[in-house]
Amino acid sequence: MTDVDFGTYHHSTPEESKQIREDAAKAFSKLLRPLYPSTATLKILDAGCGLGFLTYAAAKRFPKATITGVDLFRHGSVSDLSIDKVVQNMKSLGIVSRTSFLKHDLTKPIKSDVQFDLALSNLVFHNMGKKRFNAYGTVFDVLKPGGCFVMGDLFPRGKADMDYFRERSTLVEELDQGGSGRWRYQIKVLRKA
Ligand SMILES: C[S@@+](CC[C@H](N)C(=O)[O-])C[C@H]1O[C@@H](n2cnc3c(N)ncnc32)[C@H](O)[C@@H]1O
């Protein structure tokens, strides 16, 4: 696993990115534990998967799950981003057969009949401005009724995001990791109505 590289986040050093991922992995694991048994054969979406950090965390937590990562796969908020690189990471981690990747803009609907049991995302929507509401919609549209969307992100203060989530889901759990200025890093567990 030495050749696995989940990348460096924009505005962050490699060490800070590693620390952000370690903290997020622990928090996601804690929140996912009570939701589904580890033996569940889930179809999981990793929205804005980047180089597969959360794809790997989900694959470890649910060894029988299959995970689809969706991303723009364009240079930007994570270094050296490409489908080839995320596939290489999954090969190195021994989970390539349980993963697939789709290049797609989440602010637009996903044209597919596949419905997911669980959707995950980390640090994806906060840079999209108002278009983030379209992207939230894309994820909810491909989630089965009763399925959970577990999203870690920097949320702006204010209630617009929660107002949107309340229309489509119930808030099951929320972990607030704090923040500064306008933003707070929170992980929300939302169950689709
Ligand atoms: C900060 S990175 C986080 C990557 C990964 N979730 C992680 O935690 O390591 C944000 C990711 O969101 C993706 N992204 C941003 N806007 C997107 C959009 N409109 N559609 C799909 N992916 C998008 C970026 O390409 C990038 O991979």
The ligand as an SDF file (V2000), in Angstrom:
LIG
                    3D

 27 29  0  0  0  0  0  0  0  0999 V2000
  -11.4200   18.2440   -1.6560 C   0  0  0  0  0  0  0  0  0  0  0  0
  -11.6660   16.9860   -2.8570 S   0  0  0  0  0  0  0  0  0  0  0  0
  -12.2340   15.6230   -1.8500 C   0  0  0  0  0  0  0  0  0  0  0  0
  -11.9920   14.2830   -2.5150 C   0  0  0  0  0  0  0  0  0  0  0  0
  -12.3740   13.0780   -1.6390 C   0  0  0  0  0  0  0  0  0  0  0  0
  -13.7890   13.0750   -1.3300 N   0  0  0  0  0  0  0  0  0  0  0  0
  -11.5470   13.0640   -0.3770 C   0  0  0  0  0  0  0  0  0  0  0  0
  -12.0840   13.3510    0.7030 O   0  0  0  0  0  0  0  0  0  0  0  0
  -10.3310   12.7990   -0.4670 O   0  0  0  0  0  0  0  0  0  0  0  0
  -13.1990   17.4790   -3.6810 C   0  0  0  0  0  0  0  0  0  0  0  0
  -13.5720   16.5570   -4.8140 C   0  0  0  0  0  0  0  0  0  0  0  0
  -14.8470   16.9400   -5.3260 O   0  0  0  0  0  0  0  0  0  0  0  0
  -14.8040   16.8450   -6.7320 C   0  0  0  0  0  0  0  0  0  0  0  0
  -15.8270   17.7150   -7.3030 N   0  0  0  0  0  0  0  0  0  0  0  0
  -15.9400   19.0540   -7.1280 C   0  0  0  0  0  0  0  0  0  0  0  0
  -16.9960   19.5240   -7.8390 N   0  0  0  0  0  0  0  0  0  0  0  0
  -17.5600   18.4490   -8.4510 C   0  0  0  0  0  0  0  0  0  0  0  0
  -18.6790   18.2830   -9.3200 C   0  0  0  0  0  0  0  0  0  0  0  0
  -19.4050   19.3250   -9.7130 N   0  0  0  0  0  0  0  0  0  0  0  0
  -18.9630   17.0350   -9.7450 N   0  0  0  0  0  0  0  0  0  0  0  0
  -18.2010   15.9740   -9.3630 C   0  0  0  0  0  0  0  0  0  0  0  0
  -17.1420   16.0700   -8.5450 N   0  0  0  0  0  0  0  0  0  0  0  0
  -16.8140   17.2870   -8.1020 C   0  0  0  0  0  0  0  0  0  0  0  0
  -13.3950   17.3070   -7.0710 C   0  0  0  0  0  0  0  0  0  0  0  0
  -13.0040   16.9160   -8.3700 O   0  0  0  0  0  0  0  0  0  0  0  0
  -12.5830   16.6440   -5.9850 C   0  0  0  0  0  0  0  0  0  0  0  0
  -12.1750   15.3600   -6.3150 O   0  0  0  0  0  0  0  0  0  0  0  0
  1  2  1  0
  2  3  1  0
  2 10  1  0
  3  4  1  0
  4  5  1  0
  5  6  1  0
  5  7  1  0
  7  8  2  0
  7  9  1  0
 10 11  1  0
 11 12  1  0
 11 26  1  0
 12 13  1  0
 13 14  1  0
 13 24  1  0
 14 15  1  0
 14 23  1  0
 15 16  2  0
 16 17  1  0
 17 18  1  0
 17 23  2  0
 18 19  1  0
 18 20  2  0
 20 21  1  0
 21 22  2  0
 22 23  1  0
 24 25  1  0
 24 26  1  0
 26 27  1  0
M  CHG  2   2   1   9  -1
M  END
$$$$
